[in-house]
Amino acid sequence: MKVKIILVSVVALVLSSCDQTKSSTQVLAVKQEQKSVVKSNAKITFDVEGMVCKMGCGGAIRKNLLQAGGVERVEVDFVEEAKSQGITVHFDSTLTNVSQLKKRIEQTNDGQFTVISEAETTTSK
């Protein structure tokens, strides 16, 4: 009789712990989905020096900007052997600003990149 009670208790404990894990996983997925939804209302193009490839350098900059929050999309216009490359950032100006984006680019890869100019900031409604 005691063995049955212990067995039922263990099974109930395992099932309840699995249920809690599922709930916390679902909550985490919802939070990540909410965080990733950004609607841009502004766009800026930076001229960036120090990039040697589109995939590695451009990918590192894109990833860093997207992780910053407030950025919807990053486009890399890489031209082989050009002195600088174009990085266009579509962002929500209520969540971030041009100086934060510039700082984020220049901190990527331990300061490998330098923003030499900014152009064409537009705001849409």
Residue pairs with C-beta under 8 A, 6 or more apart in sequence:
35 69
38 69
38 70
38 71
38 72
38 91
38 92
38 95
39 72
39 92
40 71
40 72
40 73
40 90
40 91
40 92
40 124
41 91
41 92
41 93
41 94
41 123
41 124
41 125
42 90
42 91
42 92
42 93
42 121
42 122
42 123
42 124
43 88
43 89
43 90
43 91
43 120
43 121
43 122
44 88
44 89
44 91
44 98
44 101
44 118
44 119
44 120
44 121
45 86
45 87
45 88
45 89
45 118
45 119
45 120
46 86
46 87
46 88
46 89
46 101
46 102
46 105
46 115
46 117
46 118
46 119
47 84
47 85
47 86
47 115
47 116
47 117
47 118
47 119
48 61
48 84
48 85
48 86
48 87
48 105
48 113
48 114
48 115
48 116
49 83
49 84
49 85
49 113
49 114
49 116
50 57
50 112
50 113
50 114
51 57
51 58
51 61
51 78
51 84
51 85
51 113
53 78
54 76
54 78
57 85
57 109
57 112
57 113
58 76
58 78
58 85
58 87
60 108
60 109
61 74
61 76
61 87
61 105
61 108
61 113
62 74
62 76
64 104
64 105
64 107
64 108
65 71
65 74
65 89
65 101
65 104
65 105
66 74
68 96
68 100
68 101
68 104
69 95
69 96
70 91
70 92
70 94
70 95
70 96
71 89
71 90
71 91
71 92
71 96
71 101
72 90
72 91
72 92
73 89
73 90
74 87
74 88
74 89
74 90
75 86
75 87
75 88
75 90
76 85
76 86
76 87
77 85
77 86
77 87
77 88
78 85
79 85
84 116
84 117
87 105
89 101
91 101
93 123
98 118
98 121
102 115
102 118
105 113
105 115
106 113
106 114
106 115
